[in-house]
């Protein structure tokens, strides 16, 4: 294997230049401010976590974790999400805090992909966790906050697709009893949004006409509140019926929030079916073929940290929104360059400090070394500094000495 060139970087990671970072920070600040107004307090967790605790509990499959060995030979991982680390904190440092807990975060996370085109090994998430409230109102709150956060991020046109793991679990158990492998294969196709592959599997399984129509019928369960009524007639399974009832309650609360226009029910939405336990949702921005937001209910996670509790939340894929976010730019700052010779450093730097106390001003300082014995050389250095200042587009240049 050839040695990488000095300018190369590993696949799946990228550099963010100043203009992009400025936009990313505006999105992050606007979204976190929005979450704070809803009562969510920000938390920061470590980049490294133990594999045997947070790594195992995360929503990420084992093969997509970045694993390392510490000096004691213990396996650690780069955090692949922030939900599992927050669960660890809720069960330990916050164990005496009463429920419900509302926490927010902004962090970089890491996923190990096998050189898949367009997949990022490091990306940014901004999200919330609402812990200790099992109600439909809590699920509706995080969906409504996701909508508010997308607006705060500058996403003008988007839709939230809302589903429920319990509906699909109940439907498949009723239609394919004791055929777990086939159920998992069908769920995997839905998870990948591969409806063609889903139909192919239905034909391959040689199901009865009624069961085949029933399972293919869920691909058409996509729309407004009327989908709830259609779904009720599709399955009599108790779990499926309870899931639909829960979604109807969530929809009613979203209508009370006045945000149901942004939501559609999609009963093929399953999220990670090994992780989520109830409602799941994804947010899609216009002109982007991948979700910019995802979340749902995960009531089994906290018990892995010995503090069983219901929980729900979501995460925005912050860097994915860069190309479609329309965030208001701050006014261009007034840029000043202060040039000074060594004997005038005190006066020049005091001037710079005074200017920096003003609003929306950037001040840079440059020392121009001159030698009294070589005044000509010093003058040439000053000319070079002035030329650089002109080329850099400063609004003002102040010279001392």
Beta strands, then each sheet from edge to edge (+ up, - down):
strand 1: 41-42
strand 2: 48-50
strand 3: 67-69
strand 4: 75-78
strand 5: 101-110
strand 6: 122-131
strand 7: 158-164
strand 8: 222-223
strand 9: 263-266
strand 10: 279-285
strand 11: 293-297
strand 12: 311-317
strand 13: 334-340
strand 14: 361-367
strand 15: 396-400
sheet 1: 1+ 5+ 6- 12+ 11- 10+ 7- 9- 8+
sheet 2: 2+ 4- 3+
sheet 3: 14+ 13+ 15+
end
